[in-house]
Amino acid sequence: MDAGGQDAGSIRKIIHVDMDAFFASVEQRDDPDLQGKPVAVGSPNARGVVAAASYEARAFGVRSALPSVTALRRCPDLMFVRPRFEVYKAVSQQIHAIFAEFTDLIQPLSLDEAYLDVTANRAGLPTAWATAKAIRARILAETGLTASAGVSYNKFLAKLASDHRKPNGQFAVTPDMGAAWVETLPVSRFHGVGPVTAAKMKRLGIETGADLRAKSRAFLEQHFGSAADWYHAIARAQDHRPVNPHRTRKSSGSETTFKKDLTEPAEIEAGVLRMADDVWQWCERAQAFGRTVTVKIKFQDFRQITRSRSHTGAIVDQALLRQASLDLVRSIYPPESGIRLVGVTVSNFEPPAAQEEAPALPLFATG
């Protein structure tokens, strides 16, 4: 067995390609006046949020989903541009057409990132590393944009690796280094460990992959329930998920914990609208739209309720998502106690919609 728990003869060759600051980079490419300057895609108004930020803006702490007023406070020279999702989608289609020349096994995660299984050597290149370099070169030549890539034997490691040399970089995690490399990383970088879980892990003395690996499965089940198996596996660099071209995302959601418990409808609804806008940004970016809206409410005593409504068709307009979210939270008025958290989720996506026999492709050069 290899480090990822697979038979040595069946080691996958996975590439995770992630465009560099995609939306902002497209805007800088198309407008020379924006090149080299801090750019945010989004609206600068008081209720606006940053959809994407250039690397120049990120140096000031500007990130996606940050309120625009906060972004401007951090970077007074920040230049806002309105999003052009039809342009981003067209560029994404160009990029995915390039992917399709190298493999049929493509699992898009959004407009700007995807997993590619290149185990079958469709392009006739000597290694998966060379394949990733060729893909990045083609993207640059055809779109004028840079991409970063991670190359490894499973999806978890490939995604971690693609972020390791950003921007415009490439990193590989081989079977003989995977488990040891994971132990050196902070758990906050792991897919499936969000900020809330990372904070909980820190309270439990888990800050690195090594810390996570040292915890027993029973300990993880006690504190993390059904997620225990995933955490136990990734701490050992194990991930058996295949690259699935037919994968359908089941939902997308966002939630926030207020600095104080809220009872005033205007304050509660402002939080709900921010979460609805966060979800809408993902829907626009992924071009995935669902029929069901769910609002989650957690009260000051940590009791939690949800309210859902399914529509006859997919919600393809931001204003409709906002209104649906407001209607749901208003259904619990007056709140029985202070509200500490609200969340909005969209689900019931309409499913999106490929494999040829070819010689096996080495992950890396053998000589």
Residue, then its C-alpha position, 0 to 999 in steps of 0.5 A: m500500500d502507498a502513503g495514501g492507502q491505495d495499492a501501489g499499482s493504482i496510484r492516481k495522478i491528480i492535478h488541482v488547478d487554481m487560477d490566481a485571483f481570477f476575477a481581479s486578474v481578468e479585470q487587470r488584464d482587460d484594463p491596463d490602468l488597473q495593473g499593479k494596483p490594489v483592485a477589488v471586484g464588487s461594490p464600494n457602497a455601504r452594504g457591498v462586499v468584496a467578491a475578489a481581490s488582487y494580490e496587491a489588495r491582499a497585501f493590505g488584508v483585503r479578502s473576498a467576502l470582506p465588507s467594502v467599508t472595511a476593505l476601504r479602511r484597510c486600503p484607502d487606495l483600493m479600486f473597485v470594479r463592478p463584476r462582469f460574470e459573463v466575462y468570467k464565465a467565458v474565460s472559464q470555458q476557455i480554461h476548461a476547454i484546455f483541461a479537456e485536451f489533457t483529460d476527460l476526468i475534470q471535476p470543476l469546483s467553481l469557475d476558477e478551479a478544478y481537479l483533473d485526473v491525468t492517470a491516463n496519459r492522454a497528452g503523451l507527456p512523461t509525467a503529471w508534473a510536466t502535464a501540469k506545467a503544460i496546462r498552465a503554459r496553455i492557460l497563460a498563452e490563451t488567456g493572458l492569466t496565470a494559474s497555480a497547480g498542485v500535483s499529487y496522488n489524491k485530491f486532498l494533497a493536490k488542493l493543499a499543494s496548489d496553494h503552496r507556491k501561489p501565485n503562478g507556481q506549482f508544487a508536488v507532493t509525492p507518495d513518500m512525502g505526503a504523510a510527513w508533509v501533512e504533519t507540518l501544516p496548520v490544520s486551518r489549511f485543511h479542506g473541511v476545517g473551517p475557522v470555527t472548527a480550527a478554533k475548536m481544534k486549537r482549544l483541544g490542543i490541535e494546531t498542526g497535522a501532527d497534533l491531529r494525527a496524535k488524536s485517537r479516532a475515539f477522541l475525534e468522534q467524541h468531539f467532531g462526530s461524523a467528521a471524525d473519519w475524515y479528520h483521521a484520514i487526512a491527518r495521515a494524508q489519505d483521501h480515496r475520493p475519485v475525481n468525479p466529473h458528474r459530481t453535483r454540489k448539494s448545497s452552498g451556505s454561509e453563516t455569521t456569529f454576531k458580536k452581541d445577541l440581537t433582538e432588533p429585526a433590522e440588525i438581524e435582517a442585515g446579518v441575513l442579507r449579508m449571508a444571502d449575498d455571500v451565498w449569491q457570490w458563490c452561486e454566480r461564481a460557480q454558475a449553480f442555482g438551487r430551488t431551496v432556501t434555508v435560514k438557520i437561527k441559533f439563539q443565545d442559549f445555543r438552541q438552533i432552528t431552521r426554516s426552509r422553503s422550496h421554489t418551483g424553479a431555481i433562484v437565478d436572481q440575487a433579489l429573489l434570494r434576498q427576499a426569500s431569506l428575509d421571509l424565512v427569518r421574519s417567520i420567527y418574529p418576535p424572536e423568543s430570545g436573543i439571536r447569536l447566529v444566522g445562516v443562509t443556505v441554497s440547495n437542490f441545485e440542478p445537476p450539471a453534467a465524460q473516459e478513454e483508455a490510454p497509457a498510464l502516466p507517471l506522477f513524476a520522473t523516475g530517473 
